[in-house]
Amino acid sequence: MFRGHVNRVALRGRIVGMHESGKTAAEISRELGVTKDTDNLWIMRWQEEGNLTDRRRQGRPRETTNDQDEEIREAAEANPFTNAVAESSRGRDTGTAAVCI
């Protein structure tokens, strides 16, 4: 079926085009092999925003602060031959948490 970003947008365009030509959600779903919810989502998105691309999504929440990131950078620069396991062990020994980047 449709794979990849360009093909997803093309599929969404076909959904909207078929809707605008008078096809029902059931007909579009059957013909394109997508759910009626998918049809309705992209028809509504097109009508409300005039856009068929993915919206920007939130990433995973940060685990470290900017200060902690700076400490990690400084530690890596001070000892460039260390690794995450060694730093994690050192953190356990000293009672500080080590976060790997």
C-alpha positions as CSV (number, residue, x, y, z in Angstrom):
1,M,0.0,0.0,0.0
2,F,1.3,3.5,0.7
3,R,4.6,3.8,2.5
4,G,6.8,6.8,3.3
5,H,6.0,10.5,3.9
6,V,5.4,11.5,0.3
7,N,3.1,8.5,-0.2
8,R,1.2,9.3,3.0
9,V,0.5,12.9,1.8
10,A,-0.5,11.5,-1.6
11,L,-3.0,9.1,0.0
12,R,-4.4,12.0,2.0
13,G,-4.8,14.0,-1.2
14,R,-6.6,11.1,-2.8
15,I,-9.0,10.9,0.2
16,V,-9.8,14.6,0.0
17,G,-10.1,14.5,-3.8
18,M,-12.5,11.5,-3.6
19,H,-14.5,13.2,-0.9
20,E,-14.8,16.4,-3.0
21,S,-15.9,14.4,-6.0
22,G,-18.9,13.1,-3.9
23,K,-17.7,9.7,-2.6
24,T,-18.8,8.7,0.9
25,A,-16.3,7.8,3.7
26,A,-17.3,4.1,3.3
27,E,-16.6,4.2,-0.4
28,I,-13.2,5.9,0.1
29,S,-12.3,3.5,2.9
30,R,-13.2,0.5,0.8
31,E,-11.4,1.7,-2.3
32,L,-8.2,2.9,-0.6
33,G,-8.0,0.4,2.2
34,V,-8.1,2.9,5.1
35,T,-10.5,3.3,8.0
36,K,-13.4,5.8,8.0
37,D,-11.8,7.5,10.9
38,T,-8.7,8.1,8.7
39,D,-10.9,9.5,6.0
40,N,-12.8,11.8,8.4
41,L,-9.5,13.0,10.0
42,W,-8.0,14.1,6.8
43,I,-11.2,15.6,5.3
44,M,-11.7,17.6,8.5
45,R,-8.0,18.6,8.6
46,W,-8.2,19.8,5.0
47,Q,-11.4,21.8,5.6
48,E,-10.1,23.4,8.8
49,E,-6.4,24.0,7.9
50,G,-6.0,23.4,4.2
51,N,-3.1,21.1,5.0
52,L,-2.4,17.4,4.6
53,T,1.1,17.2,6.2
54,D,1.8,15.8,9.7
55,R,1.7,18.2,12.6
56,R,4.8,18.8,14.6
57,R,4.8,16.5,17.7
58,Q,6.3,16.9,21.1
59,G,9.4,14.9,21.8
60,R,10.3,13.0,24.8
61,P,10.5,15.2,27.9
62,R,14.0,16.3,29.0
63,E,15.7,14.1,31.6
64,T,18.5,16.6,32.3
65,T,18.8,20.4,32.9
66,N,21.0,22.7,30.9
67,D,23.4,22.8,33.9
68,Q,23.6,19.0,34.0
69,D,24.2,18.9,30.2
70,E,27.1,21.3,30.7
71,E,28.6,19.1,33.5
72,I,28.3,16.0,31.2
73,R,30.1,17.9,28.4
74,E,32.8,19.1,30.7
75,A,33.3,15.5,32.0
76,A,33.5,14.2,28.5
77,E,36.1,16.8,27.5
78,A,38.1,16.2,30.7
79,N,38.3,12.5,30.0
80,P,37.6,11.7,26.3
81,F,38.6,8.1,26.7
82,T,35.9,7.1,29.1
83,N,32.6,5.5,28.2
84,A,29.0,5.5,29.5
85,V,29.5,2.4,31.7
86,A,32.5,3.8,33.4
87,E,30.8,7.2,34.0
88,S,27.7,5.4,35.4
89,S,29.8,3.4,37.8
90,R,31.7,6.5,38.9
91,G,28.3,8.2,39.5
92,R,27.2,5.3,41.7
93,D,30.5,5.3,43.6
94,T,30.2,9.1,44.3
95,G,26.5,9.2,44.9
96,T,25.8,11.3,41.8
97,A,23.7,10.3,38.9
98,A,25.4,10.0,35.5
99,V,23.4,10.6,32.4
100,C,24.7,9.5,29.1
101,I,24.4,11.6,26.0
